[in-house]
Amino acid sequence: MLPRSLAEAMPLPWQHQMRNLLAEFHQAFGHVQWPVYRVVPSRYERLANLDDDQLAEVGCTVEVGDDGELEYRMRDGRRIEDPEQQQVLVSCLDPIPPRGAQPPAAPPPPAW
């Protein structure tokens, strides 16, 4: 998967080659029933650092156990043993600016 903004920034000869390759690909595999994919920018985060919305996104819940400690569980009830070290993929804002966007302004120098 290529981010659209980067594909559009490729030199025109590359874009033409990519278009031709994709046309050949679709010609060869156009008969296949493709599923619908949803692609979102994502990053890895430690499970223990997620908020409630992010936990729901990855299919986890967190509860206070009988011993007073937090227990992280998968949807099927399996306990996650080491949530501090367990990394999961969560959605994030797209870090690649759209084509033609102005880069963010540099922070001002510290005042000494």
Helices and strands as residue ranges (DSSP letters): H 4-9, H 12-29, E 42-46, G 47-49, H 52-58, E 60-64, E 70-74, E 79-80, E 87-91
